[in-house]
Amino acid sequence: MGDRVSVGTGAAMMSDQITAEFGEPNQPLAGLRLLLVEDEALIAMELEELISSLGGEAVGPFGRVADALEVLRREHVNGAVLDVRLDGDTTFQIADILLQAANPILFVTGAVSLIPERYRQVPRLHKPFDYAEFARLANSVFGGR
């Protein structure tokens, strides 16, 4: 695994790390709209920048399940990056809607032990994570869409 990069280092450093890992240009998420559900502001900003640096568009971030569900009713997304636990709630209802529509999801969470067995096939990334690790998994999960 690569070095962990501290929170708030910015898009330039993320882009440099991803470029070093994958080469230039690498935008495996080009044209994809990914729902981003994360209630920790700094992590949400980092994930939004990472999705953008890989060519995707983050829809969100949303820190509340109800807000994310409302957007799912109105907008098309190609998949989602979901934290599992949001201030006493979980994102499993969002995951169910997306999986039923055959949209891939990626759990990015520190609460891996809370993920029920029925989601064992869903890729997951444990917090804290490094940028190259996210980029590799995002490319695997969303890149072929």
Residue pairs with C-beta under 8 A, 6 or more apart in sequence:
1 130
1 132
1 133
2 17
2 21
2 130
2 131
2 132
2 133
3 130
4 128
4 129
4 130
5 13
5 14
5 17
5 130
5 131
7 42
7 43
7 46
8 42
8 45
8 46
10 49
11 49
11 52
11 53
14 46
14 49
14 50
14 53
14 131
15 53
17 130
17 131
17 132
18 26
18 50
18 53
18 54
18 131
18 132
18 135
19 26
20 132
21 132
21 135
21 136
22 132
22 135
22 139
26 54
26 135
27 54
27 55
28 54
28 55
28 138
28 139
28 142
28 143
29 51
29 54
29 55
29 56
29 138
29 139
29 142
29 143
30 55
30 56
31 55
31 56
32 55
32 56
32 57
32 78
32 79
32 142
32 145
33 56
33 57
33 59
33 75
33 76
33 77
33 78
34 51
34 56
34 57
34 58
34 59
34 77
34 78
34 79
34 80
34 81
34 142
35 59
35 60
35 62
35 68
35 71
35 72
35 77
35 79
35 80
35 81
35 82
35 94
35 98
36 44
36 47
36 48
36 51
36 58
36 59
36 60
36 61
36 62
36 80
36 81
37 60
37 61
37 62
37 63
37 65
37 68
37 80
37 81
37 82
37 83
37 86
37 91
37 94
38 44
38 47
38 60
38 61
38 62
38 63
38 81
38 82
38 83
38 108
39 63
39 64
39 83
39 86
39 87
40 83
41 63
43 83
43 108
43 127
44 60
44 61
44 63
45 61
47 58
47 61
47 81
47 108
47 134
48 58
48 60
48 61
50 131
50 134
50 135
50 138
51 57
51 58
51 81
51 138
52 58
54 135
54 138
54 139
56 138
56 142
58 81
59 71
59 75
59 77
60 68
60 71
62 68
62 71
63 86
63 87
64 86
64 87
64 89
65 86
65 89
65 90
65 91
65 93
65 94
68 91
68 94
69 93
69 94
69 97
71 77
72 94
72 97
72 98
77 98
77 103
78 103
78 104
78 142
78 145
79 98
79 103
79 104
79 105
79 106
79 141
79 142
79 145
80 94
80 95
80 98
80 103
80 104
80 105
80 106
81 105
81 106
81 108
81 138
82 91
82 94
82 95
82 105
82 106
82 107
82 108
82 109
83 91
83 107
83 108
83 109
83 111
84 90
84 91
84 92
84 107
84 109
84 111
84 112
84 114
84 115
85 91
85 109
85 111
85 114
90 114
92 116
92 119
95 105
95 107
95 119
95 122
98 104
98 105
99 105
99 122
104 123
104 141
104 142
104 145
105 122
105 123
105 141
106 122
106 123
106 124
106 125
106 137
106 138
106 141
106 142
107 115
107 119
107 122
107 123
107 124
107 125
108 124
108 125
108 127
108 129
108 134
109 115
109 124
109 125
109 126
109 127
110 126
110 127
112 124
112 126
115 122
115 124
123 137
123 140
123 141
125 133
125 134
125 137
